[in-house]
Amino acid sequence: MSQLQKTALNLLQKSRQPEQLCGHVFADVVPVAYERPAQALVAIDAAVAAVGLTRVLSYQMPGAMRAGALEVALEAFEPVPWPVSLVHTGQGILPLKLRAFLGFAGPRLKARLADIGV
């Protein structure tokens, strides 16, 4: 277990008395919802500055991960990745602008998500 994971478990244990079941530690954690991407960036900056832990979506922190400034804590408890879709109304014949956008954005989105490991 890495030092970061030990610290995360210590924080959980100090916040509330966790329950132990079959060697696993369970604790209630109250998440803070980030309504705007800028709030997640502030949380990432705080985590990089060693203020504490944060939970953000994987696409929000690839730069900090590549730089080695952040690492995943409690990886075994990560939720499965969410699917990403480009959604449109499904008209009969797609307008040229929409086809151009899907042709432009689709491959770039796939490449970006593959680059960050999603």
C-alpha positions as CSV (number, residue, x, y, z in Angstrom):
1,M,0.0,0.0,0.0
2,S,1.4,3.4,-1.0
3,Q,1.9,6.3,1.4
4,L,-1.0,8.1,-0.3
5,Q,-3.3,5.2,0.2
6,K,-2.4,4.9,3.8
7,T,-3.0,8.7,4.3
8,A,-6.4,8.3,2.6
9,L,-7.4,5.5,4.9
10,N,-6.2,7.4,7.9
11,L,-8.3,10.4,6.9
12,L,-11.3,8.2,6.5
13,Q,-10.7,6.6,9.9
14,K,-10.4,10.0,11.6
15,S,-13.5,11.5,9.9
16,R,-15.8,8.7,11.2
17,Q,-15.5,5.4,12.8
18,P,-15.4,3.0,9.8
19,E,-16.9,-0.4,9.8
20,Q,-14.6,-3.4,9.1
21,L,-15.9,-6.4,7.2
22,C,-13.8,-9.2,5.9
23,G,-10.6,-7.1,6.1
24,H,-12.2,-4.2,4.1
25,V,-12.7,-0.7,5.6
26,F,-16.0,1.0,5.0
27,A,-16.7,4.6,5.9
28,D,-19.3,7.2,5.0
29,V,-17.7,10.0,2.9
30,V,-19.7,13.1,2.1
31,P,-18.7,14.2,-1.5
32,V,-18.7,17.8,-2.6
33,A,-20.3,18.2,-6.1
34,Y,-18.5,20.3,-8.6
35,E,-21.0,22.2,-10.6
36,R,-18.5,23.9,-12.9
37,P,-15.2,22.6,-14.3
38,A,-13.4,25.5,-12.7
39,Q,-14.3,24.2,-9.2
40,A,-12.7,20.8,-10.1
41,L,-9.6,22.7,-11.3
42,V,-9.4,24.4,-7.9
43,A,-9.8,21.1,-6.1
44,I,-7.0,19.6,-8.3
45,D,-4.7,22.5,-7.6
46,A,-5.4,22.0,-3.9
47,A,-4.6,18.3,-4.1
48,V,-1.4,19.1,-5.9
49,A,-0.5,21.6,-3.1
50,A,-1.0,18.7,-0.6
51,V,-4.0,20.4,1.0
52,G,-6.0,17.1,0.9
53,L,-7.6,14.5,-1.3
54,T,-10.1,15.2,-4.1
55,R,-12.3,13.2,-6.3
56,V,-12.6,14.4,-9.9
57,L,-13.4,12.8,-13.2
58,S,-10.4,11.2,-15.0
59,Y,-10.4,13.6,-17.9
60,Q,-10.0,16.6,-15.6
61,M,-6.5,15.6,-14.3
62,P,-4.4,13.9,-17.0
63,G,-1.8,16.7,-17.0
64,A,-1.2,16.4,-13.2
65,M,-1.1,12.6,-13.5
66,R,1.5,12.7,-16.3
67,A,3.6,15.2,-14.4
68,G,3.6,13.0,-11.4
69,A,1.9,15.6,-9.2
70,L,-1.1,13.4,-8.5
71,E,-1.7,9.7,-8.2
72,V,-4.9,7.7,-7.7
73,A,-5.7,6.8,-4.1
74,L,-7.9,3.9,-3.3
75,E,-7.9,2.7,-6.9
76,A,-9.8,-0.5,-6.0
77,F,-12.8,1.7,-5.1
78,E,-12.9,3.7,-8.3
79,P,-16.2,3.5,-10.2
80,V,-16.3,2.1,-13.7
81,P,-15.7,4.6,-16.4
82,W,-18.7,6.4,-17.8
83,P,-19.5,6.1,-21.5
84,V,-19.1,9.2,-23.6
85,S,-21.5,9.8,-26.5
86,L,-22.2,12.5,-29.1
87,V,-25.9,12.7,-29.2
88,H,-28.1,14.3,-31.8
89,T,-31.8,14.4,-32.6
90,G,-31.7,11.7,-35.2
91,Q,-33.3,13.6,-38.0
92,G,-33.9,11.9,-41.4
93,I,-30.9,13.4,-43.2
94,L,-28.3,15.0,-41.0
95,P,-27.5,18.6,-41.8
96,L,-24.1,19.2,-43.3
97,K,-22.9,21.2,-40.3
98,L,-23.8,18.3,-37.9
99,R,-22.1,15.7,-40.1
100,A,-19.0,17.9,-40.2
101,F,-19.0,18.3,-36.5
102,L,-19.5,14.6,-35.8
103,G,-16.7,13.8,-38.3
104,F,-14.4,16.3,-36.7
105,A,-15.2,15.7,-33.0
106,G,-15.7,12.0,-32.9
107,P,-12.1,10.8,-33.8
108,R,-10.6,13.6,-31.6
109,L,-12.7,12.6,-28.6
110,K,-11.8,8.9,-29.0
111,A,-8.1,9.8,-29.3
112,R,-8.2,12.1,-26.3
113,L,-10.0,9.5,-24.1
114,A,-7.6,6.8,-25.2
115,D,-4.7,9.1,-24.4
116,I,-5.9,9.5,-20.8
117,G,-6.7,5.8,-20.4
118,V,-10.5,6.0,-20.4
